[in-house]
Amino acid sequence: MTHFVLVAGAWLGAWAWDEVLPGLREAGHDVHALTLSGLAEKKDLPAGQRTHVQDIVGHVERRDLHDVVLVGHSYSGIPVGQAAERIGGRLRRVVFVDSDVPIDGRPFLSGFDSDDVRRALDAHGGFWPPLPPDDYTGQELTDGQIHRIVTVGTPHPGATLTEPAVLRHPVGELPATYVKCLLDGPEPMPAVAEALRSERWNLVEMDTGHWPMFSRPRELAALLAEAAARN
């Protein structure tokens, strides 16, 4: 049996995958939606980048999971990519869902023009609050879905964004699928484009926005199951 471990991006917890879980379970997979420290029901726990990596590794090891597909959405591609390396032979595949990817020695905020995020961290005591509703327009989300992200989402702990990733090998050496959500921009980020040159990576496109677990949950579940079936 394949074991999926699903990790959502900034501000989100395990709850973000509620509509994806049924499709994977119907396909016969074991599924674990994981909340990272400092978010959702774990919002009171201190968290840095290394904490988030250990959250994922610890979950896999405590449950003695093998044949694991790690799924990282958006921000969480950074800790998921590091955790994938650390779980070694337990890993079947990584799926990066419209996410950043880790580069050794570089933090999440180095991957894009992050001045606005840094100002937000300074203004909110080291936390990154969910974006205002208007920032989610054009991403195929309903008003209700946007309201849920903004109101249920948790301010994201800043240390997870500023601490550097630690990798022994380039992320392109992992067996991976990258899911590009086209409404969030047609081209992958440079670090992703570099990794996609690897023969161990493949690219899948979705004609939806940056949060496909809300906008296209059944389609996303099917793509994840297909990714798990790749050699």
HELIX and SHEET records of a PDB file:
HELIX    1   1 ALA A   14  TRP A   17  5                                   4    
HELIX    2   2 LEU A   21  GLU A   26  1                                   6    
HELIX    3   3 ALA A   40  LYS A   42  5                                   3    
HELIX    4   4 GLN A   49  ARG A   62  1                                  14    
HELIX    5   5 SER A   74  SER A   76  5                                   3    
HELIX    6   6 GLY A   77  ARG A   86  1                                  10    
HELIX    7   7 GLY A   88  ARG A   90  5                                   3    
HELIX    8   8 PHE A  108  GLY A  111  5                                   4    
HELIX    9   9 ASP A  115  ALA A  123  1                                   9    
HELIX   10  10 PRO A  133  TYR A  136  5                                   4    
HELIX   11  11 ASP A  143  VAL A  152  1                                  10    
HELIX   12  12 ALA A  159  THR A  162  1                                   4    
HELIX   13  13 VAL A  171  GLU A  173  5                                   3    
HELIX   14  14 LEU A  182  ASP A  184  5                                   3    
HELIX   15  15 PRO A  190  ALA A  195  1                                   6    
HELIX   16  16 PRO A  212  SER A  215  1                                   4    
HELIX   17  17 PRO A  217  ALA A  228  1                                  12    
SHEET    1   A 6 ASP A  30  LEU A  34  0                                        
SHEET    2   A 6 HIS A   3  VAL A   7  1                                        
SHEET    3   A 6 VAL A  68  HIS A  73  1                                        
SHEET    4   A 6 LEU A  91  VAL A  97  1                                        
SHEET    5   A 6 ALA A 176  CYS A 181  1                                        
SHEET    6   A 6 TRP A 201  MET A 206  1                                        
SHEET    1   B 2 PHE A 127  TRP A 128  0                                        
SHEET    2   B 2 HIS A 156  PRO A 157 -1                                        
END                                                                             
